[in-house]
């Protein structure tokens, strides 16, 4: 056992204590009314507890979402980040709808700058939660207090004392929209893709002392792998490494530094039966006690991936390498793609090389590989590549696996589609996170959920707008 392993156990102990505390708080409530559902509000990227363990004590998930809209010129990246957390909250209970416990119709007062939401953004942000699995939109707070630390925090009722305000009218408008969506409540999200975002792995990465002590960027890395699917309207579950892999066709494990006991066997069975697994640099380095695997990285995944990771190069900030696709590679990768931060130096054993490094002393070495394993494939990306690479690489896998999209339409940048279904009807939320209107050409068979009329074709989606359409599943 190492000092880092002891620290991991401390985090696990804290989680166990809080979970046990919740169970004791829940017990008398259930004794009085066994059907009473119990939850507690979660928060994004919360560090102290493993939500996957705590979720087991709850009947449903609720969380507090406060995106900092309008801090950058492009809202798309923040929308993608927020969508990933909605998907994680849904995934914590195996796809069961969650509750948006807290949100603000206006500005918070605890963020660095209290930027107002532009007209339409509150409705769009709220409907994003519903699109990803929320069965409610709730607020903190109903009425602003006259004093104390949250007297300037956004609320439905301002100090003026009524809701005949810009924010009050938007809240009322959102309520009218939600009242017309009763069929959406309880609908599920059919995800054939899963991305592993593992809390225990995060703790271990933060303790690792190398190869980068600043800028490992686990959360950002996971989100960069999530984004190409979100942009194309492909549903994703955000899971931890202990979740059953069999419901999925594609599982992505960015920087799975910690491979706990049993994961490798489950991953091998998943791929052997026809699944596709994508791993990256700095995977399979330690076990659950943060002890390094002996015999060559990526440890217990070496046979599945068909590679040996000999070294990893840490690039200085502002230093870059390039990755170039080999002629005729099966993904159609071209490039060159820009690489930052981390470059793994790998040897292929049974894997095939798809792309190589272009610069430095490891120019020509493998940077992207694929290994056939049973009926499936295991892919490995050895470097931290730019968004252009992520889009090209995952577009190839999307085509190969014929992954279903929320809507069969070409969507302009900033416009995304998210779907929920009850098995008979599918509800598609078209969301525009750009500051300009877009005109969309839709396939036939859609109706507008708010008017029950046939969806217009073409459909004009205004800035910060969301349209909800229905089709037969």
N, C-alpha and C positions, 0 to 999 in steps of 0.2 A: 504494500500500500504506500502510495506517495502522498506528499503534502497536498498536491492537487486533488488526489482521490479523496482525501479527508474533507477538502472543501466541497467537493461534489456531494459527499454524504451529508454535509451540513445543510446544503440546499435541499437535498431530498428529505432530511429530517424536518426542516421548516415546512415543506409542503405537506408531509404526513401530519404534523401537528395542526396545521390550519384545517386540513381536511377532516381530521378527527374532531376538532372543535366544531366545525360546521355540522358534522353528523350528530353531535350531542345537542346542538341548538335545534336541529331539525326534528329529533326524536319526539319531544313533547308535542310539537305541532302535528306530526303524523299520528300520534296516539289519540289526539282529539279529533282529527279528520284525516284519514289515510289518503283521501283523494286530493288533498290540498297540494298543489304544485309548489315547489320551492326552488328559488334561484338566488344568486348573488351577482352583483354587477362586476364584470371583468373589464379590463382596460387593455389598450393596444400595447404590445411589446413589454408587458409587465415583467419585471426581472425576478422578483423574489420567490415566486411559486411556479410549479409546473402545472399549468392549467389542465393538462391531460389527466393528471391524477385528481385534481380538485373537481373536475367536471363529473367524475363518477358519483359524487355525492349529491348531485343536483338533478332536478327533473328536466330543466331546460336551461339554456344559456341566455344570459342577457349581458349587454356590454355598453360602455360609454364611448361614443365616437365624436371627436371634435376636430375634424380636418381644418387645417389652417389655409383656407381658400384665399386666392388672390395675392399670395405673397410672391409668386413668380408669374411671368407672363404666360406660361403654358400650364394649364391646370391638369393636363393629361397625366403627368407623372404622379401627382398627388391622388388623382382619382384611381389610378392603378394600385397605388399603395393601400388606399382605403379599401378598395375592392378585395384585395388579398386578405385583409383582416376580417372583413365580413365573411369571406369564404372559410377562414379558419374557425370563426365562431360557429358557423353552421356545421363544420366538420367535427367539432368537439363532441357532438352527440350523434355521430354517424349520419349526418345529413338532416337531422331534425331542425325545423325552423327555429330561429332564435328571436329574441326581443331586443330592439334598439331601446335600451333603458334610459340613456341620457343623450341628448343632443341639444344644440342651441339654435333657436330661430334667427338669432342675430350674431353678435360678436361675443367672444369670451372676454374676461378681463385678466386672465393669468398667462396668456401667450405673450411673446415679446412685443407684438403690435396687435392692437384690437381692431383688425380690419373688418368693416362691414361686409356682409354677403351681398353681392350684386343682385338685382331683381331676378328671380328665377332660380338662383343657386340653392336657396334653402329647400325648395321643392325638389330640385334635381338631386341634391345630396341625400334627401330623405328617401326618395324613390330608388336611389342606388341601393340603399340598405334593403328595401323590399325586394328588389330584383335579385339580390344575392341570398335571400332566404329569411329576411325579417318578417314577422307577422304583426309588428306594431311600430309606430314612431312615437316616441315619448320625449319629454323635455325636462331639462333642468334650465330654467326654473319657470314656474307658472307666473310669479309676480316678483318684480325687483323689490328688495328690501330697502328701507330708508337708510340703513347703516350697515356697518361691518364690511368684511373683505369682499363680499360678492354683490355689493349694492350696484355695481356697474356691469355685472355679468348679464348677458342677454337673457331675455325672458319673453313670455307671451304677452304679459301685461306690463307696460313700462310705468315709470313714475307718474305719468299723466293719468293713469287709473282706468283706461278703457282700451279696447282693441281696434278702434278706428284709427289705426296707424299703418304705415307700410308693412311692418313686420306682422302686425295683427291680421291684416288682410291676407298676407301670404299663408299664414297658419290656417286661416279659415278656408282658403282655396285648397290647401293640401288636404284638409279634413274632408272637403267635398270629393276630391279625387279618390281618397282612400275608401270613402263610403260606396264608391262605384266598383270596388274591386273585391267583393266578398269571396269570389271564387278563387282568388289568389291565395287566400289564407289556407295554410296547411300544405300548399303545393311543394313539391320536392325539386331538387336540382339533380339532373342526371349527369354526373361527371365520370368520364372515362380516363381522365388524367388526374394524377395526384402529385403534389410537390411536398417533399419532406422538409418541414420547418420544425426542428426538434429542440425543445427547451434545454434538455440535459446536454445536448451537443453544443448549444450556445454557451452554457456555463463553462464547459470544457475548453472551447475555443478561446474564450476570454481569459482563461487561466494559463494558456499554453506557453507563453513566453517565447514567441517565434511562430512563423518566420517574419510576421509583422506584428509589432506590439501596438501600433496605431494603424488603423485602416484594414482590419480583417473584413469588416463590413458584411457580416453574416446575413443580417436582415435585408440589406440592400441587394446582396447577391441573390438571395432567394427571390426577391421581387423582380430582379432583372430576368430571371428564368420564367417567372410567372407572366410577365408582360406580353410576350408574343401570343400567348393563348388568349389572354384577356382582350387584346386588340382584335383578334379574329372571332371573338364571340364563342370561344370554346370553354365549356365549364371545367373548373378545376377544384378539386378538394385539396385543402392544405392540412396535412396530417403530420403525426410524429412517427418515429421509426418503429414503433410497436404496433401500428395499425395493420390490419389484414390487407395485403396487397392484391388479393385475387379479384376484387371487383373492377380493377383498372386494366387498361391496355398499355398505358404508359405511366411509369413512375420516374420522377426526377429527384435526385438526391444531391443538391448543391453542397459542397464542402461538408460531407458527412464524416468529419474528423473522428468522431466517436462511433465505432460500430459495436453495438452491444451484443451480448451473447444471443444467438438465435437469429439475428437479422440476416447474416450471410446465407444460412440454409434456406430461409424464407425467400430471399432474393433469387437464389439459384432455382428454387422450385417455380417461382413466378416466371422467370425468363424461360426456363426449360419447357413450360407449358404454353409458351407463345407470347409472353409479355415482353415489353421493351423497357429497359432500365437505363437511365442516363446518370452518370456520375461526373464529378469534376475533380480538379486538383485538390490536394489536401483532404483526401478521403481514405478511410481505413487506416488511420494512423495509430489510434489508441483504443483500448477496451473501456468498459464502463467504470473502471477504477483509474482512468487516465494513465495507464501503463502502455508503453509503446509495444506494438506487435513486432515480434522477431521473425526473421526469415524473409523480409522484404515487403515493402508497401505495394499495394493497398491491403496488406494483411489478409484477412479471411475472404476478401473480394478479389484476390489476385487471380484465382483460377477462373472466376466468372468473367472478369474483364479482359483476361488474356494479356496483361501487361505487368511490368515491374517498374515502379516509380523509384528511381535511384536517388534523385536530388530534387530540390525545389529552389528556384532562384527568386529572390525578392527584389523587385525593381524599385528604385528610388522614386519618390513623387516627381512627376514630370518626365520620367524615363519610360520609353515605350519599346515594344518589339512588334513584330508583325507576324501574322499567320496567313499562309497561302494554301488554298485548296490544291490538291494534286489533280492533274488532268484526268477527266473521266471518273472522278470519285462518285460513289453512289448517292451522295447527298446533293451533288451539284454545287458544292462550295467553291467559291471563286476567291474573292478578296482582292488585295490583301486586307485583312481585318486588324484593327489596332488592339494591342495587348497592353494591359497595365498591371502593376502590382505583383502578380505571381505567375511564374512559368515553371511548370513541372517538367523535369527531364526524365522521360520514360523510355523503356524498351518494349517493343512488341514481342510477345511470346506466341500466343495463338491469334492475336488480334490483327486486323488489317488497318493500315494507315490511310487516313482520308485527307489530312492536311498536315503541314510541317511548319516549323519556325523558319523565318526568313533571315533573321539577324543574330548576332552574337556568336559565341563559341559553340552554341548548340544549334546553329542554323542547319536545316535539313533533318533535324530530329523530329519524331512524331509529336503532333500537337492535338490531333483529333483521331480517335480510333473507334473501330467497331469489332465486336467479337460475336460470331454466331454461337449460340449455346442452346442446344435442343431445338425447339421450335421458335425461339425468340432471339433477341439481340441485346447485347450490352454495349453501350456507347460510353466513351470517356473523353471529356474535354479537359486538356491538361493546363489550360491557361485562362486567365480572366480577360475575356474578350469583350469587344464593344457590342452595342445594341444591334448593329447591322449583322454581326455574326449570329446573335441569338435569333434574330428574325429569319435569316436564311437557313440556319441549321434546323430550327424547330418547324419551319414551313415544310422542309423535306420530310420530317417525321409525321407531320400532320397529313401530308399527301399519302405517305406510305401506309399509315394506319387508317386512313379515311375517317378521321375524327369528325363527329358531327358539330356543326356550328348552330348558333342560336337562330340565325336567319341566313338564307342563301342570297346574300346581296353584297355588293361591293360598298364598303363603308369608307368615307374619307377620314383623314387623320383627325383625331379628336372625337370621333363618333364611335360608340361601341354598342354592342347588343348583348343582353343577358336574358336568359330564359328560365322559367319555372314551369312545371307541368304537374297535372293531376292524373296523367295517363290518358285522358280523353281530350283535353285542351292544353295547348301550350301558350303561355303568356310571355311575350317578348317585349322587353323594355329597351327602347332605342334612346340612348343618352348622348347629348352633345356637350362636351366639355370645352368647346372652343368659343371664342367671342364673336363668331360670325355664323350666319345661317348656312345650312347645307341642304341640297336637294337630293333625295334618295329615290332610286328606282327599286320598287319592291316586287317580289314574286307574287303571283295571284294567291287568293285564298285567305287574306288577312282582314280582320275587322278591328275598328277602333274600340277599345274597351270602354271609353268614356261616353261615346255617342252611339255605340252599337251599329254604326254605319260602316260600309265597306271602307277600308283604309284608302285614302287618296293615293293615286300613283300618277305622277311622282308625289312624294311626301316631302314637305318643307319642314325642316327641323330648325327652329330658331336658336339663337345663342342661349346657352344654359337651359336647354329645353329637354323634356323627356316625354316620349309618346309611348303608350302601352297598347300593344296589338295582341290579337288572339287568333289562333289557327287551330284546326283539328290536329291532335298529336299524330 
